[in-house]
């Protein structure tokens, strides 16, 4: 078990894929740092769909994490890296295959700063009954149900 694990994302339309990421992180450590993109940063990413307000996204994450009985801190992200590039206590990061390149870049930055690279855990996508992966985009487009 790790001292502290991080993960991050936009977490718009909280779905099964988000739950799987958070669950994996909670299995790796009892202390989590969860980065959630700010409204401004989410808009700058040019998402192809609307994004729920930051506070609404955070509330859904908190509600789920409380059921896992872990210690967690939610931080607002204004860039792709957040505390992952400077928090010395972090030992691992949980990502999807889509965000794996960001985790690799985080480890490059950590090495340059003299910090240990994070152990990277890649969580496989959760597929809906129709075979499509759960994603906020698929849900907004009506291709996948939220449940």
C-alpha positions in Angstrom: 0.0 0.0 0.0 1.3 3.5 -0.9 1.4 6.5 1.4 -0.5 8.7 -1.0 -1.9 8.3 -4.5 -3.2 10.9 -6.9 -5.5 11.1 -9.9 -7.2 13.9 -11.8 -9.6 14.8 -14.4 -12.6 16.9 -15.3 -15.1 14.3 -13.9 -18.1 15.8 -15.7 -21.2 13.7 -15.6 -19.9 11.3 -13.0 -20.0 7.8 -14.4 -18.8 4.2 -14.0 -15.4 5.0 -15.5 -14.8 7.7 -12.9 -15.9 5.4 -10.1 -13.4 2.7 -11.3 -10.5 5.2 -11.3 -11.4 6.3 -7.7 -11.9 2.8 -6.5 -8.5 1.7 -7.8 -6.9 4.6 -6.2 -8.6 3.8 -2.9 -7.3 0.2 -3.1 -3.7 1.5 -3.5 -3.8 4.0 -0.6 -6.0 5.3 2.2 -4.8 8.9 1.3 -5.9 10.3 -2.0 -5.3 13.6 -3.8 -8.0 14.1 -6.5 -7.4 16.9 -8.9 -10.5 18.3 -10.6 -10.1 20.7 -13.5 -11.3 24.3 -12.8 -14.2 25.6 -14.9 -11.7 27.9 -16.7 -9.2 25.1 -17.4 -12.0 22.8 -18.6 -13.2 25.4 -21.0 -9.7 25.9 -22.3 -9.5 22.2 -23.2 -12.1 22.8 -25.9 -14.3 19.9 -24.8 -16.8 18.9 -27.5 -19.7 19.1 -24.9 -20.7 21.2 -21.9 -19.0 20.6 -18.6 -20.9 20.7 -15.3 -19.8 23.4 -12.8 -16.8 22.7 -10.7 -18.7 22.6 -7.4 -21.2 20.1 -8.8 -18.4 17.8 -10.0 -16.7 18.0 -6.7 -19.8 17.2 -4.7 -20.3 14.0 -6.7 -16.7 12.9 -6.2 -16.9 13.7 -2.4 -20.2 11.7 -2.1 -18.6 8.6 -3.8 -15.3 8.8 -1.9 -17.1 9.0 1.5 -18.5 5.6 0.7 -15.0 4.2 0.3 -13.9 5.4 3.7 -10.6 7.0 2.6 -8.9 10.2 3.5 -9.0 12.5 0.5 -8.2 16.0 -0.6 -9.7 17.5 -3.7 -7.7 20.2 -5.4 -8.6 22.5 -8.2 -6.5 22.0 -11.3 -5.5 24.9 -13.5 -3.1 22.8 -15.6 -2.6 19.1 -16.5 -0.2 18.4 -13.6 -1.3 20.0 -10.3 0.4 18.7 -7.2 1.6 15.6 -8.9 4.7 17.4 -10.0 5.7 18.8 -6.6 4.1 16.7 -3.8 7.0 14.7 -2.4 4.7 12.3 -0.5 3.0 11.1 -3.6 4.0 7.6 -4.7 1.5 6.6 -7.4 -0.9 7.9 -9.9 -4.0 6.3 -11.4 -4.9 7.1 -15.0 -6.9 5.8 -18.0 -5.1 4.9 -21.2 -6.3 8.3 -22.5 -4.4 10.2 -19.8 -1.3 7.9 -19.6 0.7 10.5 -21.7 0.1 13.1 -19.0 1.3 10.7 -16.3 4.5 10.1 -18.3 5.1 13.8 -18.6 4.5 14.2 -14.9 7.2 11.7 -14.2 9.6 13.6 -16.5 8.9 16.8 -14.6 9.4 15.0 -11.2 12.7 13.6 -12.3 13.9 17.1 -13.4 13.0 18.4 -9.9 14.8 15.5 -8.2 11.7 13.8 -7.1 10.9 10.1 -7.4 8.8 9.2 -10.4 5.3 8.0 -9.6 4.2 4.4 -10.1 1.6 4.5 -12.8 -1.5 2.4 -12.7 -3.6 2.4 -15.9 -7.2 1.5 -15.4 -9.0 -0.1 -18.3 -12.1 1.6 -19.7 -15.5 0.5 -18.5 -17.7 -0.6 -21.4 -21.4 -0.1 -21.6 -23.8 -2.8 -22.7 -23.6 -1.5 -26.3 -19.8 -2.0 -26.3 -18.9 1.7 -26.2 -16.8 3.0 -23.4 -18.2 5.2 -20.7 -17.1 8.8 -21.2 -18.7 12.1 -20.6 -18.7 12.7 -24.4 -20.6 9.5 -25.1 -23.1 10.3 -22.4 -23.7 13.9 -23.7 -24.2 12.4 -27.2 -26.7 9.9 -25.8 -24.6 7.0 -26.9 -24.2 5.6 -23.4 -26.6 5.8 -20.4 -25.3 7.3 -17.2 -26.2 4.5 -14.8 
